[in-house]
Amino acid sequence: MEILETDDEPCEQCGLCCRIFGPGITPTEQNVYVWIEQGRTDILRWFVAFRENNSSINCADLRAEDLGDIVSVEMRNSDTGDYVTVCPFLRRVAKTRYLCGIHQVKPEMCCHYQPWIWGETYFNRCRGLEKAHRNSREPL
């Protein structure tokens, strides 16, 4: 599950953005479809789908043919139905290092999130951003 850092992605794998924004993960219909096809109830159980008729269903109970009636999907605690406070897929692997427990099939929004990019995804508490900023300073 090792994730290598590249020059254009200064991620420090500190998990801060996942701990703060992780509870707001909303998978796409395609993400849910892939998880259904792969039998990933370990992932699906953390999401609730809301249908056009205002009813809801735990995504672990969805079938692929049900997806046409879904209008939104939200992350919820699979035991209580409450909103989660931290992404349940975030795994601590060292004192200050975290990895995604579902990296190979993580939601599209997680794949595209780059907190060091100005604009919609910018997150000024990103440690990778701090490192990139320190490295870009020219010596006096």
C-alpha positions as a Markdown table, in Angstrom:
| # | Residue | x | y | z |
|---|---|---|---|---|
| 1 | Met | 0.0 | 0.0 | 0.0 |
| 2 | Glu | 3.1 | 2.2 | -0.2 |
| 3 | Ile | 2.3 | 5.6 | -1.9 |
| 4 | Leu | 5.3 | 7.3 | -3.4 |
| 5 | Glu | 5.7 | 11.0 | -3.3 |
| 6 | Thr | 6.4 | 12.7 | -6.7 |
| 7 | Asp | 7.9 | 16.1 | -7.3 |
| 8 | Asp | 4.5 | 17.5 | -8.5 |
| 9 | Glu | 2.6 | 16.1 | -5.5 |
| 10 | Pro | 4.3 | 17.1 | -2.3 |
| 11 | Cys | 2.0 | 15.0 | 0.0 |
| 12 | Glu | 3.5 | 14.4 | 3.4 |
| 13 | Gln | 0.9 | 11.7 | 4.1 |
| 14 | Cys | 0.1 | 13.4 | 7.4 |
| 15 | Gly | -3.6 | 12.6 | 7.1 |
| 16 | Leu | -4.7 | 16.1 | 8.1 |
| 17 | Cys | -6.9 | 16.8 | 5.1 |
| 18 | Cys | -8.5 | 13.3 | 5.3 |
| 19 | Arg | -9.2 | 13.8 | 9.0 |
| 20 | Ile | -10.8 | 17.2 | 8.4 |
| 21 | Phe | -12.5 | 16.7 | 5.0 |
| 22 | Gly | -12.9 | 12.9 | 5.0 |
| 23 | Pro | -16.4 | 12.9 | 6.5 |
| 24 | Gly | -17.6 | 14.9 | 3.5 |
| 25 | Ile | -16.6 | 12.3 | 1.0 |
| 26 | Thr | -19.3 | 11.8 | -1.6 |
| 27 | Pro | -18.6 | 9.0 | -4.1 |
| 28 | Thr | -19.8 | 9.1 | -7.6 |
| 29 | Glu | -22.3 | 6.7 | -9.1 |
| 30 | Gln | -19.4 | 5.1 | -10.9 |
| 31 | Asn | -17.5 | 4.6 | -7.6 |
| 32 | Val | -20.5 | 2.9 | -6.0 |
| 33 | Tyr | -21.0 | 0.8 | -9.1 |
| 34 | Val | -17.4 | -0.5 | -9.0 |
| 35 | Trp | -17.7 | -1.3 | -5.3 |
| 36 | Ile | -21.0 | -3.2 | -5.9 |
| 37 | Glu | -19.4 | -5.1 | -8.7 |
| 38 | Gln | -16.3 | -5.9 | -6.6 |
| 39 | Gly | -18.5 | -6.9 | -3.6 |
| 40 | Arg | -16.8 | -4.2 | -1.5 |
| 41 | Thr | -19.5 | -4.2 | 1.3 |
| 42 | Asp | -16.6 | -3.1 | 3.6 |
| 43 | Ile | -16.7 | 0.2 | 1.8 |
| 44 | Leu | -20.3 | 0.4 | 0.8 |
| 45 | Arg | -21.6 | 0.0 | 4.4 |
| 46 | Trp | -20.2 | 3.4 | 5.2 |
| 47 | Phe | -22.5 | 5.2 | 2.8 |
| 48 | Val | -26.2 | 5.8 | 2.6 |
| 49 | Ala | -27.9 | 6.4 | -0.7 |
| 50 | Phe | -31.0 | 8.6 | -1.0 |
| 51 | Arg | -33.6 | 7.8 | -3.7 |
| 52 | Glu | -35.8 | 10.0 | -5.8 |
| 53 | Asn | -38.8 | 9.0 | -3.6 |
| 54 | Asn | -37.0 | 10.4 | -0.5 |
| 55 | Ser | -36.3 | 6.9 | 1.0 |
| 56 | Ser | -32.8 | 5.9 | 1.9 |
| 57 | Ile | -30.8 | 2.6 | 1.8 |
| 58 | Asn | -27.4 | 1.6 | 3.0 |
| 59 | Cys | -25.2 | 1.2 | 0.0 |
| 60 | Ala | -24.2 | -2.3 | 1.1 |
| 61 | Asp | -27.8 | -3.3 | 0.3 |
| 62 | Leu | -27.8 | -1.7 | -3.2 |
| 63 | Arg | -27.7 | -3.6 | -6.4 |
| 64 | Ala | -26.3 | -2.1 | -9.6 |
| 65 | Glu | -29.7 | -1.8 | -11.2 |
| 66 | Asp | -30.8 | 0.4 | -8.2 |
| 67 | Leu | -28.3 | 3.2 | -9.1 |
| 68 | Gly | -30.7 | 4.9 | -11.5 |
| 69 | Asp | -33.0 | 5.9 | -8.7 |
| 70 | Ile | -30.2 | 7.4 | -6.5 |
| 71 | Val | -30.0 | 11.2 | -6.2 |
| 72 | Ser | -27.2 | 11.5 | -3.5 |
| 73 | Val | -24.9 | 9.5 | -1.4 |
| 74 | Glu | -23.6 | 10.5 | 2.1 |
| 75 | Met | -21.0 | 9.0 | 4.4 |
| 76 | Arg | -22.5 | 7.7 | 7.7 |
| 77 | Asn | -21.4 | 5.6 | 10.6 |
| 78 | Ser | -22.4 | 2.1 | 9.6 |
| 79 | Asp | -23.4 | 1.1 | 13.2 |
| 80 | Thr | -25.3 | 4.2 | 14.3 |
| 81 | Gly | -26.3 | 6.0 | 11.1 |
| 82 | Asp | -24.8 | 9.2 | 12.4 |
| 83 | Tyr | -22.4 | 11.3 | 10.4 |
| 84 | Val | -18.8 | 10.3 | 10.8 |
| 85 | Thr | -16.1 | 12.6 | 12.3 |
| 86 | Val | -13.1 | 11.1 | 10.5 |
| 87 | Cys | -12.8 | 9.1 | 7.3 |
| 88 | Pro | -13.2 | 5.5 | 8.3 |
| 89 | Phe | -10.7 | 4.4 | 5.6 |
| 90 | Leu | -7.8 | 6.5 | 7.0 |
| 91 | Arg | -5.1 | 4.2 | 8.4 |
| 92 | Arg | -2.4 | 5.3 | 10.8 |
| 93 | Val | 0.9 | 3.6 | 9.8 |
| 94 | Ala | 3.3 | 5.6 | 11.9 |
| 95 | Lys | 3.3 | 8.3 | 14.5 |
| 96 | Thr | 2.7 | 11.1 | 12.0 |
| 97 | Arg | 1.9 | 9.1 | 8.8 |
| 98 | Tyr | -1.4 | 8.0 | 7.4 |
| 99 | Leu | -2.5 | 6.1 | 4.3 |
| 100 | Cys | -5.8 | 5.4 | 2.6 |
| 101 | Gly | -7.1 | 2.0 | 3.4 |
| 102 | Ile | -8.9 | 1.8 | 0.1 |
| 103 | His | -6.4 | 3.6 | -2.0 |
| 104 | Gln | -6.8 | 1.4 | -5.1 |
| 105 | Val | -10.6 | 2.0 | -5.2 |
| 106 | Lys | -11.0 | 5.3 | -3.3 |
| 107 | Pro | -13.7 | 7.8 | -4.4 |
| 108 | Glu | -13.0 | 10.0 | -7.4 |
| 109 | Met | -13.0 | 13.2 | -5.3 |
| 110 | Cys | -10.2 | 11.8 | -3.2 |
| 111 | Cys | -8.2 | 10.8 | -6.2 |
| 112 | His | -8.3 | 14.4 | -7.5 |
| 113 | Tyr | -7.9 | 16.3 | -4.3 |
| 114 | Gln | -4.7 | 18.3 | -4.2 |
| 115 | Pro | -4.7 | 20.6 | -1.2 |
| 116 | Trp | -1.5 | 22.5 | -2.4 |
| 117 | Ile | -3.3 | 23.8 | -5.5 |
| 118 | Trp | -4.8 | 27.3 | -5.3 |
| 119 | Gly | -8.5 | 27.4 | -6.0 |
| 120 | Glu | -11.2 | 25.0 | -5.0 |
| 121 | Thr | -8.9 | 22.4 | -3.3 |
| 122 | Tyr | -6.5 | 24.8 | -1.6 |
| 123 | Phe | -6.0 | 23.9 | 2.1 |
| 124 | Asn | -3.5 | 26.2 | 3.8 |
| 125 | Arg | -3.0 | 23.8 | 6.7 |
| 126 | Cys | -1.5 | 21.2 | 4.3 |
| 127 | Arg | 1.9 | 20.2 | 5.5 |
| 128 | Gly | 3.0 | 19.4 | 1.9 |
| 129 | Leu | 2.1 | 23.0 | 1.0 |
| 130 | Glu | 4.3 | 24.2 | 3.9 |
| 131 | Lys | 7.2 | 22.0 | 2.7 |
| 132 | Ala | 6.8 | 23.2 | -0.9 |
| 133 | His | 6.7 | 26.8 | 0.2 |
| 134 | Arg | 9.9 | 26.3 | 2.3 |
| 135 | Asn | 11.7 | 24.6 | -0.6 |
| 136 | Ser | 10.7 | 27.4 | -3.0 |
| 137 | Arg | 12.1 | 30.2 | -1.0 |
| 138 | Glu | 15.2 | 31.7 | -2.5 |
| 139 | Pro | 18.2 | 32.2 | -0.2 |
| 140 | Leu | 18.9 | 35.7 | 0.9 |
